Amino acid sequence: MLRSRGLEVALTSALLTLAAACGAQSQDQRQGSVSEATSAEQRPVLGLMGTIPIYWGESGSFGDLVDGTGDSHWVRDRIEKRFAIEPLDMLTDQNLAPLDMLLLAQPRALGAPENVALDAWVRGGGRLLLFADPMLTGESRYAIGDRRRPQDVILLSPILLHWGLDLQFDVDRPGGVETARADGVGIPIDRAGLFTVSPDGGCQISGGGVLARCLIGKGKVIVLADAALLDLHHPPPGAPEALDWLFEQAFGEIAGNNR
């Protein structure tokens, strides 16, 4: 009987020790989750809109979207190392007001109120990185005419002209990845457009005419006349590094060293 009692005490003690250890481990895991959430909350917010499926990826059906079997976009992972993404489906004064930074990736044609809201936001100090490709070359699982397919031709002439930019495209320009150079940085392009600027505007052109950097009021606009580096399925060599550089050009003053 004494031996049974001693065994019972020993077993009870072992179970209590194990429970305490599990509790401590669970607490550590909870604290780790809180730390990760806090870290995410500290990332600067980047607004995102466009027909290139950076946020949702390409999904053949709603089921693919829910169960995560669609094609996720490598750009989203890269962005979220530095920024917390705020997806937008429209540009209004209300949803732009909380933002300091905005990425437009081959956006659809903007309505007149959206053009006005975007222009006012930039002039008030907003920082915009815009990919405006006159002839998109990236692959898509959706056929031409499918509304889920990225927009093949950019339709942003009113706002670009308002900022002193004229986007042109040579229909006879051959396809194939090339490298445009700006400040010594290589930017992969494929059938890119070319910018010309009005003499009284606040824009400067580099990269052989592919990249425009504009000071608009208190804000800044970086526009690339191509979006090949955002290709979901086959990004060209050097795309991640070029994207990082463009982020730094557009948002570096605000984002700082959040990496």
N, C-alpha and C positions, 0 to 999 in steps of 0.2 A: 504493500500500500504506500509506503514512504517513497519507494522508487517511482510509482505511478504519479504521486503528487509532485515529485521533483521534475519528472518529465513534462507534466502539465504546465508547471511554472516556466520551465525552459522554453516550451513551445509557445506559450503566451507571450513571453518576452521577445522571442524571435519574430512573431507576427507583428507585435507593436513596432519593433525596429523597422521591419519591412514596410509597414504602413507609413511610418514617419518618413522613410526614404522616398517612397512613392509620392507622398504629399509634397516633399521638398522639390522633387523633380517636376511635379505638375506646376508648382508655384514658379519654378525657374522657367518652364515653358510659357506660362502666362506672362511672366515679366518680359520674356523674349518677344512674344507677340506684341505686347504693348510698346516695346522699344522699336520694333519694326514699324508699327503703325505711326508712332511719333515721328520716326525718321521720314516716313512717307508724307506726313502732314507738313513737314518742314520744307519739302521740295517746292520750288516756285511753280505756280500754275501756268500751264501753256494751253491756250484755246486751240482747238483743232477742228477744221472743216475741210471737206474736199471729196471728190469722187474716187480718189485713190484710197482703197480700203485699209488705211493704216491702223485704225482703231479696232474694227471688227474683223479684219481679214476677209477672205473670200469664202463664203459658205454656200453650198448648193441648195440648202433648205434651212428652214428655221430650226429643224432638228440638229443639223450640223452645228449651228450657232450655239444651241443650248448644250450639246454634249461635247463641244470643243473639238470636233473632228474636221472642221473647216481648215483652210490654209491661213495660219496666223502670219502677220507681217513682221519681218525682222526689224523694221523701222520703229515699231511700237516699243519693242524691248530696248532699243537703243535710246529712245526718247525718255523712257521711264527710269533710266539710270540717273537722269538729271532733273526731270520735270514730273509734275503730276498733271495728267492730261484731263482737260475739260472738253468733251465732245460737244460741238454745236451743230445744229441743223439750219439755223438762220442767223443772220447778223442784224442785231437790233441794238439800239442804245442801251437797253436794259441788260442784255447778256454780254455786251462788250465792256460795260462799265467796270466790273470787278477785275478785268484782265489788264495786265501790262504787256503780255506777249501773245501773239497769234500766228499759227501756221495754217496757210491755205494751200492744200495740195491738189492742184488741178481742179479748182472749184467749178461748180456749175455756174451758168450765167446768173449774175446777181440782179435782183430787182432794183428799181430806182431807190426805194427806201433803204435797201441794204447798202447801196453805193454811198448814199448820204451818211448813213451811220458809220460805215467803215472809214470814210474820209474824215469825219469829225473825230473819230476815235484816234486815228493816226495823228492828226494835227494837235490833238490834246496831249500827245506824248506816247502813244502806243508804238510798239515794235512789231513789225510784220515781216515774216518770211513767206514769200509767195513763189510757188512753182507754177509757171504758166507755159505749158507746152503746146505749140501750135499744131504739132503732129505727134501724138503720143505713140511710142513704139513698144511700151511694156506689154507683156502677155497678160491675158485674162482668161479665166475658165468660162466666161460668158460671151455669147456671140454678139456681133454688132447689132444694135437695136435693143438689146436687153438693158433695162434701166439700171441693173446692178453693175453693169460694165463701167469702168472709168471713162470719163468723157474724153473722146479722142481729139477734139479740137477745143482749145480754150476760147471763151467768149467773154472777154473782160475789157474790150476796147474803151468803153466810156471812162472807167476809173483810171486806166493807164494813161489815156490821153489827158485826163484832168491833172495827172501828176507830171505831165510833160514827157511821157514815154509813148513811142510808136513801135508796136511789135510787128515785125515783118517776117515772112517765111518764103524761102525759095523752094517751090514745088519740085524743082529738078535736082535738089540737093540729094546726093546718094545716101542710103542708109548705112549703118555701121557705127560702132562705138568709136568716138574720137575723144581727145582730151583738150579741154579748154583750160588755159592757165590764167589765174588771177592771184597776184601777190605771191607768185611762185608755187601756188597750190594747184594740183591737177584736179579738174572736175570732169568726170565722165559724162559725155553727151551723145545723143544719137538723133540726127535730123533736127537739130535745135533751131529755134528762131533767132532773129537778130534785132536788137534795139537801136533806134535812133532817138535822140533827145532834142527837145526844143531848147534854144539858146538861153531862154530866160527861166528855165526850170531848175530844180534843185537836185538833178540826177547826174551821176557820173557812170560811164560805161567802161567795163573791163572784160577780160576773157574773150577778146575778139568780137565783142558785141553781144555776148550771151548773158552777161551778168550786169544788172543795174543796181546801183546803190544810191538811194535818194534820201535827202533830208526834207521832210514835209512838215512845216510848222515846227512843233516841238518833238515830232516823232521821227522814226526811221523806217524805211522800207527797203528790203533786199528782195530783188526779183530775179529768178533764173528762168530763161526762156527755154526750158527743157525740164523733163522729169524722169529721164532714163535712170538716174541713180536711185529712184524710188521704186524700181521694178520689184514686184513681189517675188516672182518665181526665179528670175535670173538677174540679180543685180550685177552691174558691170564691176570689174576690178577697180578698187579705190573708192567705191561708193560710200562705205561707212566713214572713211576718213574725210571725204569731201562733205558729207552731211554734218559731221562734227564741226568742221571749219565754218560752214554756213550758219550753223547755230551760234557759233561764237561771234560771227560778224553781226548777226541780227540781234542776239539776246545777251551777249557777253557782259554788257554794262549792268544788266539787271540780275542775271543768273549767277554771276560771280564764279565761284569755284564749286558750285553744287554739282558734283559728279557721282 
